[in-house]
Each structure stands twice: as C-alpha cells, then as structure tokens.
C-alpha cells in the first residue's frame, strides 16, 4: 500500500468515525471465506457496516478525530480487526453473540457507543442487554399510557357511571 493510499484510507476512516457514534471492534481471524461472507450478509441484514482495517491506520484515524477520546480502545488494536459501524447500540453485540452460537469467531474486542468505551470480552453480555432508543421510547410510552388506561377503564365501568353521575350532579348544583 502506497503512502497516498494509506492517507486516503485514514481520511476515509476519520469520516466514518465522525459520522458514526457507535462502532464495535472484533477479531475475525481464522474465519474462512464462506463464514466471513455469511457474517457480512448477517451484518448487512442487521444494518451494520463491517470493514476490516489495518490497526495502525485505524489508530491514526482515531487520533485525528477531534473531540472524542478513543484511547481506551488502543490496547485492542492488535491482530485482525474488523470494525462494525451501527446505528443501534446493541445491534452488533446481539449479532456477534448469535453468530458465535455456530462459529468460534468473531471475538469481541471493544465497542465505542456514544462517548463510552467498552473493552474486553466480558463486556459483550452488558452490551447485548442495552436497550435501543426505540425500545426505551416504547417502554416510556407504555408506562405513560398505563395510568390513562386505568382512568378510562374506571370511568367506563359501572362504578364509572356512578362517578359520572356524581360529576353531573355537582355541575348542576353549582349552576
């Protein structure tokens, strides 16, 4: 790879890092071509962009991104490294865990999720348990709807008719 090609690769990685708040680093060593293709297909289906990179170029790109501290990830930049860019924080973790049920790799190295670094294989279960933004919003909406549903069902029940009658009587009395 020429110096110009390396500089272009670093520039591309800098842009990828700036435009993605979520990425995982994994080790895909020993995966044959067929299994690697299967992993790439699974990534594509899940909306994850997977890219194998040279460690030194990735580190240089990380160092060039202003305003973000990737330094905890530097210790994982050895051996084969595949970067998985995603829009959902737990997406790659779930994919890695599911894929490893049938295959030995990819091995989880580290993750960067919205300013937080997760380093080490022991962090994978923590990342799988993370809820996505959509899941959190669904939980919040469910919690907010629950009291309103209870009030409405109470008003629609036979006791609710009595409450409505009381409200009507009070309104007539004040008038």
C-alpha positions in Angstrom: 0.0 0.0 0.0 1.5 3.4 -1.0 1.7 6.3 1.3 -1.0 8.1 -0.7 -3.3 5.0 -0.4 -2.7 4.9 3.4 -3.5 8.6 3.7 -6.7 8.1 1.8 -7.6 5.1 3.9 -7.0 7.2 7.1 -9.1 10.0 5.7 -12.0 7.6 4.9 -11.8 6.1 8.4 -11.8 9.6 10.0 -15.0 10.3 8.1 -16.6 7.0 9.2 -15.7 7.6 12.8 -17.0 11.2 12.7 -20.3 10.1 11.2 -20.9 7.1 13.5 -21.4 7.3 17.2 -21.5 3.5 17.5 -18.9 1.0 16.4 -17.5 -2.3 17.6 -14.1 -3.8 17.1 -13.9 -7.5 16.6 -11.5 -10.2 15.7 -12.3 -12.3 12.6 -9.1 -14.3 12.4 -9.4 -17.9 11.3 -12.8 -17.4 9.7 -12.7 -18.9 6.2 -14.1 -17.1 3.2 -17.5 -18.8 3.3 -18.1 -18.0 7.0 -16.8 -14.4 6.5 -19.3 -13.9 3.7 -22.0 -15.3 5.9 -21.0 -12.8 8.7 -21.1 -10.0 6.2 -24.5 -11.0 5.0 -25.8 -11.1 8.6 -24.3 -7.6 9.2 -26.0 -6.3 6.0 -29.4 -7.7 7.1 -29.0 -6.0 10.5 -28.0 -2.6 9.0 -24.4 -3.0 10.2 -21.5 -2.0 8.0 -18.5 -4.2 8.5 -15.0 -3.3 7.4 -11.6 -5.0 8.0 -8.9 -2.4 8.7 -5.2 -2.2 9.5 -4.7 -1.4 13.2 -2.1 1.3 12.7 -4.3 3.2 10.2 -7.3 2.9 12.4 -5.4 4.3 15.4 -4.1 7.2 13.3 -7.7 7.9 12.2 -8.9 7.8 15.8 -6.1 10.2 16.9 -7.2 12.6 14.2 -10.9 12.8 15.2 -11.3 15.9 17.4 -13.5 15.9 20.5 -13.6 12.2 21.1 -11.3 10.1 23.3 -10.7 6.7 21.7 -7.6 6.0 23.8 -9.1 3.1 25.9 -9.6 1.2 22.6 -5.9 1.5 21.5 -4.9 -1.6 23.6 -7.3 -3.8 21.5 -5.7 -2.8 18.2 -3.6 -5.9 17.5 -4.2 -8.9 15.3 -7.0 -8.9 12.8 -9.5 -6.1 13.4 -12.9 -5.7 11.8 -14.9 -2.5 12.5 -18.7 -2.8 12.7 -20.5 0.5 12.3 -24.1 0.6 13.5 -27.0 2.9 14.3 -28.3 0.7 17.2 -26.1 0.4 20.2 -26.7 -3.3 20.9 -27.1 -4.4 17.3 -23.5 -5.7 16.7 -23.4 -7.2 20.2 -26.5 -9.3 19.5 -25.2 -10.2 16.1 -21.8 -11.3 17.5 -23.4 -13.4 20.3 -25.9 -15.0 17.9 -23.2 -15.8 15.3 -20.9 -17.3 17.9 -23.5 -19.9 18.7 -22.4 -21.6 15.5 -18.9 -20.3 15.0 -15.9 -19.6 17.1 -15.5 -16.1 15.9 -15.9 -13.1 15.6 -14.4 -12.4 19.0 -15.5 -9.1 20.6 -12.6 -6.8 21.3 -14.2 -3.4 22.2 -17.0 -1.0 21.5 -17.5 2.7 21.3 -21.1 3.8 22.0 -21.9 7.5 22.2 -18.7 8.6 24.1 -18.4 5.4 26.2 -15.8 2.7 25.6 -16.4 -0.9 26.5 -13.3 -3.1 26.4 -12.9 -6.8 26.8 -14.9 -9.9 26.0 -16.7 -9.7 29.4 -18.5 -6.6 28.2 -20.4 -8.4 25.5 -23.3 -9.5 27.7 -23.6 -6.0 29.1 -23.9 -4.6 25.5 -26.4 -7.2 24.5 -28.6 -6.1 27.4 -28.5 -2.4 26.4 -31.8 -1.2 25.1 -32.0 0.7 21.8 -33.6 4.2 21.7 -36.7 2.7 20.1 -37.0 0.1 22.9 -36.6 2.8 25.6 -39.2 5.0 23.9 -41.6 2.1 23.8 -41.1 1.4 27.5 -41.7 5.1 28.3 -44.9 5.3 26.2 -46.2 2.1 27.8 -45.6 3.5 31.3 -47.3 6.8 30.4 -50.3 5.0 28.8 -50.9 2.7 31.8 -52.4 5.3 34.2 -54.5 6.9 31.5 -55.9 3.4 30.5 -56.7 2.7 34.2 -58.7 6.0 34.5 -60.5 5.4 31.2 -61.5 1.9 32.1 -62.6 3.1 35.6 -64.8 5.7 34.0 -66.3 3.2 31.6 -67.1 0.6 34.2 -70.3 0.5 36.3 -68.5 2.4 39.1 -67.5 4.9 36.4 -71.2 5.6 35.7 -71.7 6.5 39.3 -68.6 8.8 39.2 -70.0 10.4 36.0 -73.4 10.8 37.8 -71.7 12.5 40.8 -69.8 14.9 38.5 -73.0 15.8 36.7 -74.9 16.3 40.0 -72.1 18.6 41.2 -72.2 20.6 38.0 -76.0 21.1 38.2 -75.7 22.1 41.9 -73.1 24.8 41.1 -75.1 26.2 38.2 
